Amino acid sequence: MDEKLPVAQVAWKQQSRKLPQTRWILLSAAALIGLLFSPYLNLSHLFTKSRSCHHSGKAPTEKSFWQPCGELNGNPRECASIEVPMDHFDPENSGDKTFTIPLVRIPGKEGSLNLLLNPGGPGGSGFEFLYRRGEQIKALVGDGFHLVSFDPRGVNSSTPEAVCYPDAQTRKELSPVRANDVSDSAEVYAWSLNFAKACSDTMGEYGKYINTPQTAADMNSILDSLGQSDMYYWGFSYGTLLGQTYATMFPERSKRVIIDGVVNQFGYYEEKYDVESLVDTEAVLDGFFDECIKAGQVNCTLSALATSKEELRHVVFSYLEKLHEQPLNVYINNTAYGLLDYSQVLFNGIFPAMYKPQLWFSLADNLYKLIQGNATDAFLGYSTDHWGLLGEANDFISLNDGASGADHWPQDKHAMFEEMAPWLNRTLFSSYELKEYYEKGHWSVPKTHSYVPRKEVETAHPLLILSTTYDPVCPLVSARSANAAFVGSQIVEVKGYGHCSVAVGSVCVVKHLREFLYEGKLPETYTQCEVDSPYFVKPDAPGTASITAQTQFEDPEDQKIHLAQMELARDWEYSRPLGY
């Protein structure tokens, strides 16, 4: 859907994206699905600045703080910005150094509380999120909250922005590296040494303070600027890591925290290797084949090749193994030709679709045509490595957060590879973590935070935890880990596939979300919600202004929620490959 703002009011900025770490890729692969280079907003020339620190005292009035910055479909957007200390935890260290954090808001009813949103990443732009999908999020939440999001420190329109290259041309020339197979290890090892040095040199002192605990403290500065004491928050994917970090650091302000598509914070902060994020990825892939067979040839052309999910998987991967041995040369015309290989189909086609079941119809159709000898659509969709042209906020945040650098990793090339090799062969998709691990091993920016996840955390009000049954990168077991860590929290599970609850339609989960936000009500026990629509339905044409309901509800409000969910599921972006 084209969403246009007044040209005189908005200067567009395309956020640089990077599909780095698997979990980040994982979480971010979805970000590049759909409009791979959808515009990210730079509205810094509209921002009203307010210097704010944790518990900073009197906040500016709503009228003076927010300024109009366009509208979409009759929904006005308001913008502002605040300055936060470079280091919240050591004022002397910060001196007069600050980050500028841009804010955007969709107003609710007069007198409403502010609900903070984070779309994931790390490195996801809250501006892009609210401009692109704020209308649908508002339909889910209702009119009783102002929806507020922001570009976290280092991200997009925040300043200084996290970068490892002096300009876009240098990034284009130096950032690409082939890293989809263990055979690429020697090249990635050498590339990552230079990359780590460039990141450190380019960002200087600021680079050390681009991390999740500092961003959690920034969220208090946002609340203080709004004159609101209690945190109301909904975070997706990496946003669940941010939400858990905030709730652990500031439990007394955590009044309504929702985490959706959960990252295991214990593994993220403390472990070198990503043990958990991919445990259900192949279960989602099995679900794709299973639902295809159930849908039949009318809605899933690929089902014509087999009679069971096991047979269908065998047919597809037998063909892909041939591509592994001999890539396919594809010629469409003199401007579109090249090679299509195994890793392109697996990592640019199959893997991103595991996040987003709305892509299953087109994935199945492309695979069917490919196996039948027509490679045009698969080549156009999957041959380009879009991840190579992306930015570095994701790297700074995730590598500054976790177990990175020489204190944790062997520096000898052979020792490093021998240690990581078993982790790269655990699952069908594990080799995608190759680049992440070498970056972590060579990262040279000093770690400046001392955050350690805790258990038995008692918050001002217990957390609501949302998850699908089979999430390709933030599995249900991670939601259970958060449930065990936060006293009184409760899980609502959507019985389906995809990344985060918004990957599929379920009016049931939205009702639980609203009860929690407005009444503080959690289910008494672990709760499951059904998915409202089939997985294989022919999608509306790209650019279609409206979307067709896949289920009819008697209640008009339920129908409105369903349509908003279908719109989100069709065009949801996890603002970065976090993967998380």
C-alpha positions in Angstrom: 0.0 0.0 0.0 1.4 3.4 -1.0 1.5 5.7 2.0 2.3 9.3 1.1 3.0 12.2 3.4 3.0 15.9 2.3 6.1 16.4 0.3 6.9 19.7 1.9 6.8 18.2 5.4 8.8 15.0 5.1 12.3 14.2 4.0 12.6 10.5 3.4 15.5 8.5 4.6 15.9 4.9 3.6 17.2 3.0 6.6 20.2 0.9 5.9 19.5 -2.7 6.7 21.7 -5.6 7.5 20.9 -9.2 7.9 23.5 -10.0 10.3 23.4 -12.4 13.2 21.1 -15.2 12.6 18.9 -14.4 15.4 19.1 -10.9 14.1 18.8 -12.1 10.6 16.3 -14.3 11.8 14.5 -11.6 13.2 15.3 -9.4 10.5 14.9 -11.5 7.5 11.3 -10.5 7.7 12.3 -6.9 7.6 13.4 -7.4 4.0 10.4 -9.3 2.9 7.9 -7.4 0.9 9.3 -3.9 0.2 12.9 -4.7 0.7 13.8 -1.1 0.6 10.7 0.6 1.9 11.5 4.2 2.9 12.5 4.9 6.5 11.7 8.3 7.7 14.0 11.1 8.6 12.0 13.8 10.2 14.7 15.3 12.3 14.1 18.8 10.9 10.7 18.7 12.5 11.7 17.6 16.0 11.3 19.8 19.0 14.2 18.9 21.3 13.9 18.3 25.0 16.8 17.4 27.2 15.7 14.5 29.4 17.3 12.0 31.7 15.9 9.3 34.0 13.4 10.9 36.4 14.3 14.3 35.0 11.5 16.3 36.7 8.9 18.4 35.1 8.0 17.4 31.6 7.0 19.8 28.8 3.2 20.1 28.1 1.8 17.9 25.5 1.0 20.9 23.3 4.5 22.3 23.3 6.3 18.9 23.1 4.6 17.4 20.0 4.6 18.9 16.6 2.5 17.8 13.6 4.4 15.8 11.0 1.9 14.5 8.5 -0.9 12.1 8.4 -1.9 8.8 6.8 -5.5 8.0 5.9 -6.7 10.7 8.2 -4.6 9.6 11.2 -2.3 12.4 12.2 1.3 11.8 13.3 3.1 13.9 15.8 6.9 14.2 16.1 9.4 15.4 18.7 12.8 14.5 20.0 14.8 14.3 23.2 18.4 14.4 24.1 19.7 11.7 26.4 23.2 11.3 28.0 25.7 9.2 26.2 26.1 7.1 29.3 23.0 7.0 31.7 25.0 5.1 34.3 28.0 7.4 34.7 27.2 11.1 34.3 30.8 12.1 34.6 31.7 9.8 31.7 29.1 11.4 29.5 30.0 15.0 30.1 28.1 17.0 27.6 27.9 14.2 25.1 24.4 13.1 24.2 22.3 11.0 21.7 19.3 12.6 20.1 16.3 10.2 20.1 13.5 11.1 17.6 9.9 10.2 18.7 6.7 9.7 16.7 3.1 9.4 17.9 -0.3 8.5 16.7 -2.7 10.2 19.1 -5.5 8.3 20.9 -8.3 9.8 22.8 -7.7 12.9 24.8 -6.1 12.1 28.1 -4.9 8.7 27.0 -1.7 7.1 28.3 1.2 6.5 26.0 2.0 3.0 24.8 5.6 2.6 23.7 6.3 0.3 20.7 9.5 -1.3 19.4 9.3 -3.3 16.1 12.4 -5.4 16.6 15.8 -5.6 15.1 18.0 -4.7 16.8 18.2 -1.6 14.6 14.5 -1.4 13.7 13.1 2.1 13.1 10.1 3.0 15.2 9.4 5.8 12.7 9.1 3.5 9.8 7.0 1.2 11.9 4.4 3.7 12.9 4.2 5.4 9.5 3.9 2.2 7.7 1.8 0.1 10.1 0.6 2.4 12.8 -2.9 2.4 11.5 -3.2 -1.4 11.8 -1.6 -1.5 15.3 -4.1 1.2 16.4 -7.0 -1.0 15.2 -5.7 -3.8 17.4 -5.0 -1.6 20.4 -8.1 0.6 20.1 -8.4 4.4 20.7 -7.6 4.4 24.4 -3.8 4.8 24.0 -1.4 7.2 22.2 0.9 5.0 20.2 4.5 6.1 20.6 7.6 4.8 18.9 11.2 6.0 18.4 14.4 5.4 16.6 16.7 3.9 19.4 20.2 5.3 19.9 22.3 4.6 16.9 19.4 3.7 14.7 18.2 5.6 11.5 17.4 9.2 12.4 18.9 9.2 15.9 22.2 11.0 16.2 24.9 10.0 16.1 23.8 7.1 13.9 25.8 3.8 14.2 27.9 3.4 11.1 31.1 1.5 10.2 31.7 3.3 6.9 32.3 7.0 6.2 29.8 7.2 3.4 27.3 5.1 1.3 29.7 4.5 -1.5 32.3 3.0 0.8 29.7 0.8 2.4 28.6 -0.5 -1.0 32.2 -1.3 -2.0 33.4 -2.8 1.3 30.5 -4.4 3.1 29.5 -7.3 0.8 31.0 -10.7 1.8 29.8 -14.2 0.9 28.9 -15.9 4.1 26.2 -18.6 3.5 28.3 -21.7 3.7 31.1 -23.0 5.9 33.3 -23.1 2.9 33.3 -19.3 3.0 35.0 -19.2 6.4 38.5 -18.0 5.3 37.0 -15.0 3.5 34.6 -14.1 6.3 37.4 -14.4 8.9 39.6 -11.9 7.0 36.7 -9.6 6.2 35.4 -9.5 9.8 38.8 -8.4 11.2 38.7 -5.3 9.0 35.0 -4.7 9.7 35.5 -4.7 13.5 38.3 -2.2 13.2 36.3 0.1 10.9 33.3 0.1 13.3 35.5 1.1 16.2 37.4 3.8 14.3 34.3 5.3 12.7 32.1 5.6 15.8 34.8 6.4 18.4 33.6 6.9 22.0 29.9 6.9 21.1 30.1 3.3 19.7 30.6 1.8 23.2 27.3 3.1 24.5 25.0 1.8 21.7 23.6 -1.2 23.6 20.3 -2.5 25.0 20.6 -1.5 28.6 21.3 2.1 27.6 18.3 2.1 25.3 16.2 0.7 28.2 17.3 3.8 30.2 16.4 6.0 27.2 12.8 4.7 27.5 12.6 6.2 31.0 13.8 9.5 29.5 11.0 9.2 27.0 8.4 8.6 29.7 9.7 11.5 31.8 9.5 13.8 28.8 5.8 12.8 28.4 5.1 13.2 32.1 4.2 9.6 32.5 5.5 7.5 35.4 4.4 4.0 34.3 5.7 2.0 31.4 3.1 0.7 28.9 5.0 -1.2 26.2 4.6 -3.7 23.4 7.8 -5.1 21.9 8.2 -7.5 19.0 11.1 -9.9 18.4 14.3 -8.0 19.5 11.8 -5.7 21.2 11.1 -8.5 23.6 14.7 -8.5 24.6 14.5 -4.7 25.2 11.2 -5.2 27.1 12.7 -7.9 29.4 15.8 -5.8 30.0 13.7 -2.8 30.9 11.4 -4.8 33.2 14.5 -6.3 35.0 16.2 -2.9 35.4 13.1 -0.9 36.2 10.5 -3.3 37.6 8.8 -0.5 39.6 7.8 1.3 36.5 6.8 -1.8 34.5 3.0 -1.5 34.6 1.9 -3.1 31.3 4.7 -4.8 29.5 3.9 -7.1 26.5 6.6 -9.1 24.8 5.6 -10.8 21.5 7.9 -13.3 19.8 10.3 -13.8 22.6 14.1 -13.8 22.7 15.8 -15.8 25.5 17.6 -13.0 27.3 19.8 -15.4 29.3 21.2 -16.9 26.2 21.5 -13.6 24.4 23.5 -11.8 27.0 25.5 -14.7 28.4 26.2 -17.3 25.7 28.7 -17.2 22.9 26.6 -19.4 20.6 22.9 -19.1 19.7 21.6 -22.3 21.3 17.9 -21.7 21.1 16.6 -19.5 18.3 16.5 -22.0 15.5 15.0 -25.0 17.4 11.6 -24.7 15.7 12.6 -23.4 12.3 12.4 -26.8 10.6 9.1 -27.4 12.4 7.8 -24.3 10.6 9.2 -25.6 7.3 7.4 -28.9 8.0 4.2 -26.9 8.6 4.6 -25.2 5.2 4.7 -28.6 3.5 1.8 -30.0 5.6 -0.5 -27.0 5.1 0.3 -27.1 1.4 -0.8 -30.7 1.1 -4.0 -29.9 3.0 -4.7 -26.9 0.8 -4.6 -28.9 -2.4 -3.6 -27.9 -5.9 -6.0 -25.0 -6.2 -4.4 -23.0 -3.4 -1.0 -24.6 -3.3 0.3 -25.6 -6.8 3.3 -27.3 -5.2 1.1 -30.0 -3.7 0.7 -31.5 -7.3 4.2 -33.0 -6.8 3.4 -35.2 -3.8 0.7 -36.8 -1.6 2.3 -36.3 1.8 4.3 -33.6 3.6 7.3 -36.0 3.9 7.2 -36.7 0.2 6.8 -33.1 -0.8 9.8 -32.1 1.4 11.9 -34.8 -0.3 10.9 -33.6 -3.8 11.8 -30.0 -3.0 15.1 -30.7 -1.3 16.2 -33.3 -3.9 15.9 -30.6 -6.5 17.7 -28.1 -4.3 20.6 -30.5 -3.8 21.0 -30.5 -7.6 21.3 -26.7 -7.4 23.9 -27.2 -4.7 26.0 -29.4 -7.1 25.3 -27.3 -10.2 23.8 -23.8 -10.0 21.2 -23.0 -12.6 21.9 -20.4 -15.3 18.9 -18.2 -15.9 18.4 -15.8 -18.8 15.3 -13.6 -19.0 16.6 -10.8 -21.1 19.8 -8.8 -21.5 19.2 -6.9 -18.3 18.1 -9.9 -16.1 20.3 -13.0 -16.1 22.7 -14.9 -13.9 22.9 -17.9 -11.6 20.4 -19.3 -9.2 22.0 -21.6 -6.5 21.0 -23.6 -3.4 21.8 -21.0 -0.8 19.9 -18.3 -2.7 16.7 -20.3 -2.7 17.2 -21.5 0.9 18.2 -18.2 2.5 16.6 -15.6 0.2 13.4 -17.5 -0.5 12.5 -20.3 2.0 13.9 -18.9 5.2 12.2 -15.5 5.1 8.9 -17.1 4.3 9.1 -19.0 7.5 8.6 -15.7 9.3 5.5 -14.8 7.4 2.9 -17.4 6.3 1.4 -14.9 4.0 4.4 -15.6 1.7 3.7 -19.3 1.6 1.4 -19.1 -1.4 4.0 -17.3 -3.6 6.9 -19.5 -2.2 5.0 -22.7 -3.1 4.2 -21.3 -6.6 7.8 -20.2 -7.2 9.2 -23.6 -6.1 6.7 -25.5 -8.3 7.6 -23.5 -11.4 11.3 -23.9 -10.6 11.1 -27.7 -10.3 9.0 -27.8 -13.5 11.7 -25.9 -15.4 10.5 -22.3 -15.2 13.1 -20.4 -13.1 12.0 -16.8 -13.9 10.0 -16.0 -10.7 12.5 -17.8 -8.4 15.4 -16.0 -10.0 13.7 -12.5 -9.8 12.7 -13.1 -6.2 15.7 -14.9 -4.7 18.9 -14.4 -6.7 19.9 -11.0 -5.2 21.5 -11.0 -1.8 19.7 -7.9 -0.4 21.3 -8.4 3.0 24.7 -7.1 1.8 23.7 -3.5 1.5 22.7 -2.9 5.0 23.6 -0.7 8.0 25.4 -1.4 11.2 23.2 -0.4 14.2 22.3 -4.1 14.4 25.9 -5.0 14.8 26.7 -2.4 17.4 23.7 -3.3 19.6 24.0 -7.1 19.5 27.8 -7.3 19.6 28.0 -4.7 22.4 25.4 -6.5 24.4 26.7 -10.1 24.4 29.8 -12.2 24.7 32.0 -10.7 22.0 35.7 -10.1 21.4 39.0 -11.7 22.4 37.9 -12.2 26.1 35.5 -14.8 24.9 36.7 -16.1 21.5 40.0 -17.7 20.2 41.6 -15.3 17.8 43.5 -18.0 15.7 41.6 -18.7 12.5 41.8 -22.5 12.8 40.9 -22.5 16.5 38.0 -20.2 15.9 36.6 -22.3 13.1 37.1 -25.6 14.9 35.2 -24.3 17.9 32.2 -22.9 15.9 32.0 -25.7 13.3 29.6 -27.9 15.4 27.3 -25.0 15.8 27.2 -24.3 12.1 25.9 -27.8 11.3 23.1 -28.1 13.9 20.2 -27.4 11.6 19.4 -26.8 7.9 19.7 -23.0 8.5 22.6 -22.8 11.0 25.2 -21.9 8.5 23.6 -18.5 8.2 25.2 -17.7 11.5 28.7 -17.9 10.1 29.1 -14.1 9.6 27.6 -13.4 13.0 30.1 -15.6 14.8 33.2 -14.2 13.1 32.0 -10.7 13.8 31.5 -11.6 17.5 34.9 -13.1 17.7 36.7 -10.1 16.2 34.6 -7.3 17.8 36.9 -4.8 19.4 34.5 -2.1 20.8 34.8 -2.3 24.6 31.8 -3.6 26.5 30.5 -0.9 28.9 27.4 -2.3 30.4 27.1 -4.7 33.4 23.6 -5.9 32.9 22.9 -9.5 34.0 19.5 -11.1 33.5 17.8 -12.2 36.7 15.0 -14.6 37.6 12.2 -14.1 40.1 11.7 -10.5 38.9 8.6 -8.8 40.5 7.3 -6.0 38.3 4.7 -3.4 39.2 2.3 -5.6 37.2 3.0 -9.0 35.7 4.0 -9.3 32.0 1.9 -10.6 29.1 3.9 -12.9 26.9 2.7 -13.7 23.4 4.1 -16.4 21.0 3.1 -18.6 18.2 3.4 -22.4 18.6 6.1 -22.5 16.0 8.2 -19.4 15.6 11.1 -19.8 13.2 13.6 -17.6 15.2 12.0 -16.9 18.6 10.7 -20.3 19.7 8.0 -21.0 22.3 10.6 -22.3 24.7 12.1 -18.8 24.9 8.6 -17.5 25.9 8.6 -20.1 28.6 12.0 -18.9 29.8 10.6 -15.4 30.2 7.5 -16.7 31.9 9.7 -18.4 34.5 11.8 -15.3 35.1 9.0 -12.8 35.7 6.8 -13.4 38.7 3.1 -13.7 37.8 3.6 -13.4 34.0 1.4 -15.4 31.7 1.6 -16.8 28.2 -1.0 -16.6 25.4 0.0 -19.0 22.6 -1.3 -18.6 19.1 -1.6 -22.1 17.8 0.1 -21.5 14.5 3.2 -20.7 12.5 5.2 -17.5 12.0 7.2 -14.9 13.8 5.3 -13.0 16.5 1.5 -13.1 17.1 0.9 -10.6 14.2 2.2 -13.2 11.6 -1.2 -14.8 11.5 -4.8 -13.6 12.3 -6.3 -14.4 15.7 -9.0 -12.2 17.1 -8.7 -14.2 20.3 -5.2 -13.0 21.1 -6.2 -9.3 20.5 -9.0 -9.7 23.0 -6.4 -10.9 25.6 -4.1 -8.0 24.7 -6.8 -5.4 25.1 -8.0 -6.9 28.5 -4.4 -6.7 29.7 -3.8 -3.1 28.4 -7.1 -1.6 29.6 -7.9 -3.7 32.7 -4.6 -5.3 33.7 -6.3 -8.6 33.3 -4.2 -11.7 32.6 -5.5 -15.2 31.8 -5.6 -17.3 35.0 -3.8 -20.1 33.3 -1.6 -20.8 30.2 -3.9 -19.9 27.3 -4.1 -21.0 23.6 -5.8 -19.1 20.8 -6.8 -20.5 17.4 -5.7 -19.1 14.1 -8.7 -17.6 12.2 -7.7 -18.2 8.6 -6.2 -20.8 6.3 -2.5 -20.5 5.5 -2.7 -20.9 1.7 -4.9 -18.2 0.2 -4.1 -16.4 -3.0 -2.8 -13.0 -2.0 -4.3 -9.7 -3.0 -2.3 -8.0 -5.8 0.7 -6.0 -4.6 -0.3 -2.3 -4.1 -3.9 -3.2 -3.5 -5.4 -0.5 -1.3 -7.7 -2.8 0.6 -7.4 -6.4 1.7 -9.9 -9.2 1.5 -11.2 -10.7 4.7 -10.4 -14.3 5.0 -13.0 -14.9 7.7 -16.3 -13.3 8.4 -17.2 -12.2 11.9 -20.7 -11.1 13.2 -19.2 -8.4 15.5 -18.1 -5.4 13.4 -15.2 -4.7 15.9 -14.0 -8.3 15.4 -14.1 -7.9 11.7 -12.1 -4.6 11.9 -9.5 -6.4 14.0 -9.3 -9.3 11.6 -8.8 -7.0 8.6 -6.0 -5.2 10.4 -4.4 -8.5 11.3 -4.5 -9.6 7.6 -2.9 -6.3 6.6 -0.2 -6.7 9.1 0.4 -10.4 8.3 0.6 -9.5 4.6 3.1 -6.7 5.0 4.6 -7.1 8.4 8.3 -6.1 8.7 10.4 -7.0 11.6 12.5 -4.1 11.0 15.6 -6.0 10.7 17.0 -9.3 10.3 17.8 -9.9 13.9 17.0 -11.6 13.4 15.5 -11.0 16.6 
